[in-house]
């Protein structure tokens, strides 16, 4: 299961689509404020890579997610609109307020 994949590893990277797309064309965020599914490996993810950008995860400091890279042609505003979870922005070493 999922715990077997994350147990004892130094780094966990999640690669996923940023939104769930319905047949009617609507989109639902996948990066949520709170998980609504059963959790088996909490606090183990280091990096989340989506089709829109890359987020680093602060597992120890409690500061949550930080957007560190944008996909080509994607804006921070677009990612804010498609992300339910709060996140900070630190592109190219710069830092800005939480989204």
DSSP file (Angstrom, degrees, kcal/mol; ACC not computed):
  #  RESIDUE AA STRUCTURE BP1 BP2  ACC     N-H-->O    O-->H-N    N-H-->O    O-->H-N    TCO  KAPPA ALPHA  PHI   PSI    X-CA   Y-CA   Z-CA
    1    1 A X     >        0   0    0      0, 0.0     4,-0.9     0, 0.0     3,-0.4   0.000 360.0 360.0 360.0-168.2    0.0    0.0    0.0
    2    2 A X  H >>  +     0   0    0      1,-0.2     4,-1.2     2,-0.2     3,-0.5   0.854 360.0  58.7 -62.6 -37.3    0.9    3.7    0.2
    3    3 A X  H 3> S+     0   0    0      1,-0.2     4,-1.9     2,-0.2     3,-0.3   0.867 100.5  57.2 -62.9 -35.0    2.7    3.3    3.5
    4    4 A X  H 34 S+     0   0    0     -3,-0.4    -1,-0.2     1,-0.2    -2,-0.2   0.837 105.7  52.0 -62.2 -31.8    5.1    0.7    1.9
    5    5 A X  H << S+     0   0    0     -4,-0.9    -1,-0.2    -3,-0.5    -2,-0.2   0.790 118.9  32.9 -75.6 -28.2    6.0    3.4   -0.7
    6    6 A X  H >< S+     0   0    0     -4,-1.2     3,-1.1    -3,-0.3     2,-0.3   0.571  87.3 112.0-107.6 -10.9    6.9    6.1    1.8
    7    7 A X  T 3< S-     0   0    0     -4,-1.9     3,-0.1     1,-0.2    34,-0.0  -0.491  93.6  -6.1 -70.8 124.0    8.3    4.1    4.8
    8    8 A X  T 3  S+     0   0    0     -2,-0.3    -1,-0.2     1,-0.2     2,-0.2   0.532  96.4 132.2  76.4   7.3   12.0    4.7    5.3
    9    9 A X    <   -     0   0    0     -3,-1.1    -1,-0.2     1,-0.1     3,-0.1  -0.613  55.1-139.0 -91.9 155.4   12.6    6.9    2.2
   10   10 A X  S    S+     0   0    0      1,-0.2     2,-0.3    -2,-0.2    -1,-0.1   0.789  84.1  20.3 -81.2 -28.9   14.5   10.1    2.3
   11   11 A X        -     0   0    0      2,-0.0     2,-0.5    35,-0.0    -1,-0.2  -0.996  59.5-160.4-148.5 135.4   12.3   12.1    0.0
   12   12 A X        -     0   0    0     32,-0.4    34,-2.9    -2,-0.3    35,-1.5  -0.976  10.6-173.7-119.7 123.5    8.7   11.8   -1.3
   13   13 A X  E     -a   47   0A   0     -2,-0.5     2,-0.5    33,-0.2    35,-0.2  -0.969   9.4-155.3-117.6 127.4    7.7   13.6   -4.5
   14   14 A X  E     -a   48   0A   0     33,-2.8    35,-3.3    -2,-0.5     2,-0.5  -0.891   5.6-166.8-102.6 128.9    4.0   13.6   -5.6
   15   15 A X  E     +a   49   0A   0     -2,-0.5     2,-0.3    33,-0.2    35,-0.2  -0.977  28.9 138.3-115.9 123.8    3.3   14.1   -9.3
   16   16 A X        -     0   0    0     33,-2.5    35,-0.5    -2,-0.5     2,-0.2  -0.963  56.0 -87.0-156.1 165.2   -0.3   14.8  -10.1
   17   17 A X        -     0   0    0     -2,-0.3     3,-0.0    33,-0.2    33,-0.0  -0.596  36.6-132.7 -75.7 147.1   -2.8   16.9  -12.2
   18   18 A X  S    S+     0   0    0     -2,-0.2    12,-1.9     1,-0.1    13,-0.6   0.841  83.8  22.7 -73.3 -34.2   -3.6   20.2  -10.5
   19   19 A X  E    S-F   29   0B   0     10,-0.2     2,-0.5    11,-0.1    10,-0.2  -0.916  75.4-119.6-131.2 157.2   -7.4   19.9  -10.9
   20   20 A X  E     -F   28   0B   0      8,-3.2     8,-2.4    -2,-0.3     2,-0.5  -0.866  31.9-147.5 -93.0 127.8   -9.9   17.2  -11.5
   21   21 A X  E     -F   27   0B   0     -2,-0.5     6,-0.2     6,-0.2     2,-0.1  -0.865   7.3-151.2-104.7 124.2  -11.7   17.8  -14.8
   22   22 A X    >   -     0   0    0      4,-2.7     3,-1.9    -2,-0.5     0, 0.0  -0.439  30.0-108.0 -86.1 163.5  -15.4   16.7  -15.1
   23   23 A X  T 3  S+     0   0    0      1,-0.3    -1,-0.1    -2,-0.1    -2,-0.0   0.797 119.1  60.1 -61.1 -28.7  -17.0   15.7  -18.3
   24   24 A X  T 3  S-     0   0    0      1,-0.1    -1,-0.3     2,-0.1     3,-0.1   0.456 121.9-105.7 -80.9   1.4  -18.9   19.0  -18.4
   25   25 A X  S <  S+     0   0    0     -3,-1.9    -2,-0.1     1,-0.3    -1,-0.1   0.306  76.9 133.9  95.1  -9.4  -15.7   20.9  -18.5
   26   26 A X        -     0   0    0     -5,-0.1    -4,-2.7     1,-0.0     2,-0.4  -0.334  43.8-143.5 -72.7 159.1  -15.7   22.1  -14.9
   27   27 A X  E     -F   21   0B   0     -6,-0.2     2,-0.4    -3,-0.1    -6,-0.2  -0.977   9.9-163.1-128.5 138.0  -12.6   21.8  -12.7
   28   28 A X  E     -F   20   0B   0     -8,-2.4    -8,-3.2    -2,-0.4    54,-0.1  -0.974  30.2-111.6-118.4 133.2  -12.2   21.0   -9.0
   29   29 A X  E     -F   19   0B   0     -2,-0.4   -10,-0.2   -10,-0.2    54,-0.1  -0.289  20.4-166.9 -60.4 144.5   -9.0   21.7   -7.1
   30   30 A X  S    S+     0   0    0    -12,-1.9     2,-1.1    52,-0.4   -11,-0.1   0.608  74.9  77.3-102.9 -20.1   -7.0   18.7   -6.0
   31   31 A X  S    S-     0   0    0    -13,-0.6    54,-2.2    51,-0.4    53,-1.5  -0.793  75.4-178.8 -92.3  99.9   -4.7   20.7   -3.6
   32   32 A X        -     0   0    0     -2,-1.1     3,-0.1    52,-0.3    54,-0.1  -0.508  43.2-121.0-103.3 163.0   -7.1   21.2   -0.7
   33   33 A X  S    S+     0   0    0      1,-0.3     2,-0.3    -2,-0.2    -1,-0.1   0.846 103.7  13.6 -66.2 -34.3   -7.0   22.9    2.7
   34   34 A X  S    S-     0   0    0     51,-0.0    -1,-0.3     0, 0.0     2,-0.1  -0.997  86.2-110.0-146.7 136.8   -7.7   19.5    4.3
   35   35 A X        -     0   0    0     -2,-0.3     4,-0.1    -3,-0.1    -4,-0.0  -0.434  20.7-166.8 -67.1 135.9   -7.6   16.0    3.0
   36   36 A X        +     0   0    0     -2,-0.1     2,-0.3     2,-0.1    -1,-0.1   0.174  65.9  73.1-109.5  16.2  -11.1   14.4    2.7
   37   37 A X  S    S-     0   0    0      1,-0.0    -2,-0.0     0, 0.0     2,-0.0  -0.840  98.7 -79.5-121.4 161.3   -9.8   10.8    2.2
   38   38 A X        -     0   0    0     -2,-0.3     2,-0.4     1,-0.1    -2,-0.1  -0.369  47.7-139.0 -60.5 138.9   -8.3    8.4    4.7
   39   39 A X        +     0   0    0      1,-0.1     3,-0.1    -4,-0.1    -1,-0.1  -0.847  31.6 165.9-104.4 135.4   -4.6    9.2    5.4
   40   40 A X  S    S+     0   0    0     -2,-0.4     2,-0.3     1,-0.2    -1,-0.1   0.631  77.6  34.4-116.0 -25.5   -1.9    6.5    5.7
   41   41 A X  S >  S-     0   0    0    -34,-0.0     3,-0.7   -35,-0.0     2,-0.2  -0.721  74.7-177.6-132.4  83.7    1.3    8.5    5.4
   42   42 A X  T 3   +     0   0    0     -2,-0.3    -3,-0.0     1,-0.2     0, 0.0  -0.576  65.4  10.1 -85.4 144.8    0.9   12.0    7.0
   43   43 A X  T 3  S+     0   0    0     -2,-0.2    -1,-0.2     1,-0.1    16,-0.0   0.768  94.8 106.9  67.7  28.6    3.7   14.5    6.9
   44   44 A X    <   +     0   0    0     -3,-0.7   -32,-0.4   -33,-0.0     2,-0.3   0.591  44.1 102.2-112.7 -13.6    5.9   12.6    4.5
   45   45 A X        +     0   0    0     -4,-0.2   -32,-0.2     1,-0.2     3,-0.1  -0.564  36.3 174.8 -80.4 132.6    5.6   14.6    1.2
   46   46 A X        +     0   0    0    -34,-2.9    11,-2.5     1,-0.3     2,-0.3   0.751  67.0  17.4-100.6 -34.4    8.5   16.9    0.3
   47   47 A X  E     -aB  13  56A   0    -35,-1.5   -33,-2.8     9,-0.2     2,-0.5  -0.999  56.0-158.6-146.5 138.6    7.5   18.2   -3.1
   48   48 A X  E     -aB  14  55A   0      7,-2.7     7,-2.9    -2,-0.3     2,-0.5  -0.987  11.2-169.1-120.7 122.6    4.3   18.3   -5.2
   49   49 A X  E     +aB  15  54A   0    -35,-3.3   -33,-2.5    -2,-0.5     2,-0.2  -0.952  12.9 170.8-112.0 122.1    4.7   18.6   -9.0
   50   50 A X        -     0   0    0      3,-3.1   -33,-0.2    -2,-0.5    -2,-0.0  -0.672  51.3 -97.5-118.8 178.1    1.5   19.4  -11.0
   51   51 A X  S    S+     0   0    0    -35,-0.5   -34,-0.1    -2,-0.2     3,-0.1   0.609 124.4  42.9 -69.9 -10.9    0.9   20.3  -14.6
   52   52 A X  S    S-     0   0    0      1,-0.3    19,-2.8    18,-0.1     2,-0.3   0.708 123.8 -36.3-106.2 -27.2    0.8   24.0  -13.4
   53   53 A X  E     - C   0  70A   0     17,-0.3    -3,-3.1    26,-0.1     2,-0.4  -0.980  54.7 -90.6-176.3-175.6    3.7   24.3  -11.0
   54   54 A X  E     -BC  49  69A   0     15,-2.5    14,-2.9    -2,-0.3    15,-1.3  -0.979  29.7-166.6-125.0 132.5    5.9   22.9   -8.3
   55   55 A X  E     -BC  48  67A   0     -7,-2.9    -7,-2.7    -2,-0.4     2,-0.3  -0.959  10.8-147.8-118.9 133.6    5.3   23.3   -4.6
   56   56 A X  E     -BC  47  66A   0     10,-2.7    10,-2.3    -2,-0.4     2,-0.5  -0.771  18.1-141.6 -92.5 149.0    7.8   22.6   -1.8
   57   57 A X  E     - C   0  65A   0    -11,-2.5     2,-1.1    -2,-0.3     8,-0.2  -0.949   2.8-144.6-116.6 126.2    6.2   21.3    1.5
   58   58 A X  E  >  + C   0  64A   0      6,-2.6     6,-0.6    -2,-0.5     4,-0.6  -0.764  24.3 173.6 -88.7  99.3    7.5   22.4    4.9
   59   59 A X  T  4 S+     0   0    0     -2,-1.1    -1,-0.2     2,-0.1   -13,-0.0   0.791  75.2  30.3 -77.8 -28.8    7.1   19.2    6.9
   60   60 A X  T  4 S+     0   0    0      1,-0.1    -1,-0.1     2,-0.0    -2,-0.1   0.818 116.5  49.9-103.0 -36.5    8.8   20.4   10.1
   61   61 A X  T  4 S-     0   0    0      3,-0.1    -2,-0.1     1,-0.0    -1,-0.1   0.622  93.4-130.9 -84.7 -12.4    8.2   24.1   10.3
   62   62 A X     <  +     0   0    0     -4,-0.6    -3,-0.1     2,-0.1    -1,-0.0   0.669  68.7 125.8  75.2  16.0    4.5   24.1    9.8
   63   63 A X        -     0   0    0      1,-0.3    25,-0.2    -5,-0.1     2,-0.1   0.348  58.1-148.1 -92.4   9.7    4.6   26.8    7.1
   64   64 A X  E     -C   58   0A   0     -6,-0.6    -6,-2.6    23,-0.1     2,-0.3  -0.346  45.5  -4.1  74.8-140.1    2.7   24.6    4.6
   65   65 A X  E     -Cd  57  87A   0     21,-0.6    23,-2.4    -8,-0.2     2,-0.4  -0.676  51.4-165.1 -99.0 146.9    3.2   24.8    0.8
   66   66 A X  E     -Cd  56  88A   0    -10,-2.3   -10,-2.7    -2,-0.3     2,-0.6  -0.988  20.4-133.7-130.8 123.7    5.4   27.2   -1.1
   67   67 A X  E     +Cd  55  89A   0     21,-3.5    23,-2.9    -2,-0.4   -12,-0.3  -0.647  33.6 166.4 -72.9 118.1    5.0   27.6   -4.9
   68   68 A X  E     +     0   0A   0    -14,-2.9    24,-0.6    -2,-0.6     2,-0.3   0.561  57.9  24.5-113.4 -12.2    8.6   27.5   -6.2
   69   69 A X  E     -C   54   0A   0    -15,-1.3   -15,-2.5    22,-0.1     2,-0.4  -0.984  60.8-147.4-156.0 142.0    8.1   27.1   -9.9
   70   70 A X  E     -C   53   0A   0     -2,-0.3   -17,-0.3   -17,-0.2     2,-0.1  -0.853  24.6-119.3-107.0 144.3    5.5   27.8  -12.6
   71   71 A X    >   -     0   0    0    -19,-2.8     3,-2.0    -2,-0.4   -19,-0.1  -0.439  54.2 -74.5 -71.0 156.9    4.9   25.8  -15.7
   72   72 A X  T 3  S+     0   0    0      1,-0.3    -1,-0.1    -2,-0.1     3,-0.1  -0.289 119.5  10.0 -55.0 131.0    5.4   27.6  -19.0
   73   73 A X  T 3  S+     0   0    0      1,-0.3     2,-0.4    -3,-0.1    -1,-0.3   0.470 100.3 120.5  80.3   2.7    2.5   30.0  -19.7
   74   74 A X    <   -     0   0    0     -3,-2.0    -1,-0.3   -22,-0.1     2,-0.3  -0.804  47.8-152.0-103.0 141.5    1.0   29.7  -16.2
   75   75 A X     >  -     0   0    0     -2,-0.4     4,-1.8     1,-0.1     5,-0.1  -0.709  26.3-118.4-107.2 161.1    0.5   32.6  -13.8
   76   76 A X  H  > S+     0   0    0     -2,-0.3     4,-2.7     1,-0.2     5,-0.2   0.892 116.5  56.7 -61.7 -39.6    0.4   32.7  -10.1
   77   77 A X  H  > S+     0   0    0      1,-0.2     4,-2.2     2,-0.2    -1,-0.2   0.885 104.8  51.4 -60.7 -38.7   -3.1   34.1  -10.3
   78   78 A X  H  > S+     0   0    0      2,-0.2     4,-1.1     1,-0.2    -1,-0.2   0.915 111.0  47.6 -64.0 -42.3   -4.2   31.0  -12.3
   79   79 A X  H  < S+     0   0    0     -4,-1.8     3,-0.4     1,-0.2     4,-0.3   0.903 110.0  52.8 -66.5 -39.9   -2.7   28.7   -9.7
   80   80 A X  H >< S+     0   0    0     -4,-2.7     3,-1.1     1,-0.2    -1,-0.2   0.917 108.5  51.0 -58.7 -42.6   -4.4   30.7   -6.9
   81   81 A X  H 3< S+     0   0    0     -4,-2.2    -1,-0.2     1,-0.2    -2,-0.2   0.757 115.4  42.1 -67.0 -24.3   -7.7   30.3   -8.7
   82   82 A X  T 3< S+     0   0    0     -4,-1.1     2,-0.4    -3,-0.4   -52,-0.4   0.215 102.7  77.7-109.3  13.8   -7.2   26.5   -9.1
   83   83 A X    <   -     0   0    0     -3,-1.1   -51,-0.1    -4,-0.3     4,-0.1  -0.983  49.0-173.7-129.0 122.1   -5.8   25.8   -5.6
   84   84 A X        +     0   0    0    -53,-1.5   -52,-0.3    -2,-0.4    -1,-0.1   0.858  66.7  82.4 -78.9 -36.4   -8.0   25.5   -2.5
   85   85 A X  S    S-     0   0    0    -54,-2.2     2,-0.2     1,-0.1   -52,-0.1  -0.322  87.0-110.5 -69.5 149.5   -5.1   25.2    0.0
   86   86 A X        +     0   0    0    -54,-0.1   -21,-0.6   -53,-0.1     2,-0.3  -0.518  44.6 171.7 -73.5 147.3   -3.2   28.3    1.2
   87   87 A X  E     -d   65   0A   0     -2,-0.2    12,-4.2   -23,-0.1   -21,-0.2  -0.992  28.4-129.5-155.0 154.6    0.4   28.6   -0.1
   88   88 A X  E     -d   66   0A   0    -23,-2.4   -21,-3.5    -2,-0.3     2,-0.5  -0.581  24.1-129.7 -95.5 165.9    3.2   31.1   -0.2
   89   89 A X  E     +dE  67  96A   0      7,-0.7     7,-2.1     8,-0.3   -21,-0.2  -0.981  32.1 161.4-122.3 127.5    5.1   32.1   -3.4
   90   90 A X    >   +     0   0    0    -23,-2.9     3,-0.6    -2,-0.5     2,-0.4  -0.595  14.0 171.1-142.4  75.5    8.9   32.0   -3.7
   91   91 A X  G >  S-     0   0    0      1,-0.2     3,-2.2    -2,-0.1   -22,-0.1  -0.740  72.4  -4.9 -89.8 133.4    9.7   32.1   -7.4
   92   92 A X  G 3  S-     0   0    0    -24,-0.6    -1,-0.2    -2,-0.4     3,-0.1   0.850 133.9 -54.1  52.4  38.7   13.4   32.5   -8.3
   93   93 A X  G <  S+     0   0    0     -3,-0.6    -1,-0.3     1,-0.3     2,-0.1   0.305 109.9 124.2  83.9 -11.3   14.3   33.0   -4.6
   94   94 A X    <   -     0   0    0     -3,-2.2     2,-0.4     1,-0.0    -1,-0.3  -0.491  47.8-148.6 -81.5 155.4   11.7   35.8   -4.1
   95   95 A X        +     0   0    0     -5,-0.2     2,-0.3    -2,-0.1    -5,-0.2  -0.960  18.8 170.3-125.5 141.1    9.1   35.6   -1.4
   96   96 A X  B     -E   89   0A   0     -7,-2.1    -7,-0.7    -2,-0.4     3,-0.1  -0.827  40.2 -66.5-137.9-179.0    5.6   37.0   -1.3
   97   97 A X        -     0   0    0     -2,-0.3    -8,-0.3    -9,-0.1    -1,-0.1  -0.113  60.1 -84.9 -68.1 163.6    2.5   36.7    0.8
   98   98 A X              0   0    0    -10,-0.2   -10,-0.3     1,-0.1    -1,-0.1  -0.339 360.0 360.0 -65.5 149.5    0.4   33.6    1.3
   99   99 A X              0   0    0    -12,-4.2    -1,-0.1    -3,-0.1   -11,-0.1   0.437 360.0 360.0 -84.7 360.0   -2.3   32.9   -1.3
